[in-house]
Amino acid sequence: MELQDELYEKIVSICSKGDNLVDSLKYDEAIEMYLQALDLVPEPKYIWEASTWIYTALGDTYYFKKDYNAAKGFLFDAINCPDGIDNPFIMLRLGESLYELRDIDKSKEYLLRAYILEGYSIFDSEDDKYFDVIKDEI
């Protein structure tokens, strides 16, 4: 579902500030922005497209902070939002987070999904260790 234009623009603006903070490696401040944006999304949050990318941004930022457990939680939330299950980036980052949590079997499942959805190119800028998890499966 789509949000009203005014609310959508406000959420986009806040998330844009969060993105800029991530680019400046200010992860905690970025997380605050994303959580602020998420608070503006009406309940139930999982029905809104905006929630997909806000949860993804939160998961990605926590991944950069090396808080893989938090990353995993937000990325699972993103999967349950519109188009989340078909998003190769969410699958990739979730697989990487699970790998770092040493849940290799689950990691393999999501890394394979990312590969199936996007091909090898999704691994181009990632550590080779993640592709190595699935290379014998493809």
C-alpha positions in Angstrom: 0.0 0.0 0.0 1.1 3.6 -0.6 1.1 6.3 2.0 -0.5 9.8 1.5 1.9 12.1 -0.4 2.7 14.4 2.5 3.5 11.6 4.9 5.5 9.8 2.2 7.6 12.9 1.5 8.3 13.3 5.2 9.4 9.7 5.6 11.6 9.9 2.5 13.2 13.1 3.8 14.0 11.5 7.1 15.4 8.4 5.5 17.5 10.5 3.2 19.1 12.1 6.2 19.7 8.6 7.6 21.3 7.6 4.3 23.7 10.6 4.4 24.6 9.7 8.0 25.4 6.1 6.9 27.6 7.5 4.2 29.4 9.5 6.9 29.8 6.3 9.0 27.5 7.8 11.7 25.5 4.6 12.1 23.9 5.3 15.5 22.6 8.6 14.3 21.4 7.0 11.0 19.5 4.3 13.0 17.8 7.1 15.0 16.6 8.7 11.7 15.3 5.4 10.3 13.5 4.6 13.5 12.0 8.1 13.4 10.8 7.4 9.9 9.4 4.0 10.9 7.5 5.5 13.7 5.6 7.6 11.1 4.4 4.5 9.2 0.9 3.6 10.3 0.1 0.2 11.8 0.2 -2.5 10.7 3.6 -1.6 9.4 4.1 -4.7 7.4 1.5 -3.7 4.8 3.3 -0.5 3.6 6.0 -0.4 0.9 7.9 2.2 2.9 8.4 -0.3 5.7 10.2 -2.6 3.3 13.0 -0.1 2.6 13.1 1.3 6.1 13.5 -2.1 7.7 16.1 -2.9 5.0 18.0 0.3 5.8 18.0 -0.6 9.5 19.2 -4.1 8.8 21.9 -2.8 6.5 23.1 -0.2 9.0 23.2 -2.7 11.8 25.2 -5.0 9.5 27.7 -2.2 9.1 27.9 -1.8 12.8 28.5 -5.6 13.1 25.4 -6.1 15.2 24.4 -9.0 13.1 21.6 -10.1 15.5 19.8 -6.8 15.2 20.5 -6.8 11.4 18.9 -10.2 11.1 15.8 -9.1 13.0 15.2 -6.0 10.8 15.9 -7.9 7.6 13.4 -10.6 8.6 10.9 -7.8 9.2 11.7 -6.4 5.7 11.0 -9.8 4.1 7.5 -9.7 5.5 6.7 -6.4 3.9 5.6 -5.8 0.3 8.1 -7.2 -2.2 10.5 -8.1 0.5 10.6 -11.8 -0.3 11.6 -11.0 -3.9 14.3 -8.5 -3.0 17.8 -9.9 -3.7 19.6 -7.3 -1.6 17.5 -8.2 1.5 18.3 -11.9 0.8 22.0 -11.1 0.5 22.3 -9.0 3.6 20.3 -11.5 5.6 22.4 -14.4 4.4 25.6 -12.4 5.3 24.2 -11.6 8.8 23.3 -15.2 9.4 26.8 -16.3 8.2 28.4 -13.9 10.7 26.1 -15.4 13.4 27.5 -18.8 12.4 24.1 -20.1 11.2 25.7 -21.4 8.0 22.8 -23.6 6.9 20.3 -20.7 7.1 22.9 -18.4 5.6 23.3 -20.6 2.6 19.5 -20.6 2.1 19.3 -16.8 1.8 22.6 -16.4 -0.1 21.2 -18.9 -2.6 18.0 -16.9 -2.9 20.0 -13.7 -3.6 22.0 -15.5 -6.3 18.8 -17.0 -7.9 17.1 -13.5 -7.9 20.1 -11.5 -9.1 22.9 -13.7 -10.3 26.6 -13.5 -9.4 26.7 -9.7 -9.8 25.1 -9.2 -6.4 28.2 -10.6 -4.8 30.6 -8.3 -6.8 31.3 -5.9 -3.9 30.9 -8.4 -1.1 33.6 -10.5 0.7 34.2 -13.7 -1.3 33.5 -15.8 1.8 29.8 -15.3 1.3 29.8 -16.6 -2.3 32.0 -19.5 -1.2 29.2 -20.7 1.0 27.0 -21.4 -2.0 29.4 -22.0 -4.9 29.1 -25.8 -4.6 25.3 -25.5 -4.7 25.1 -23.8 -8.0 
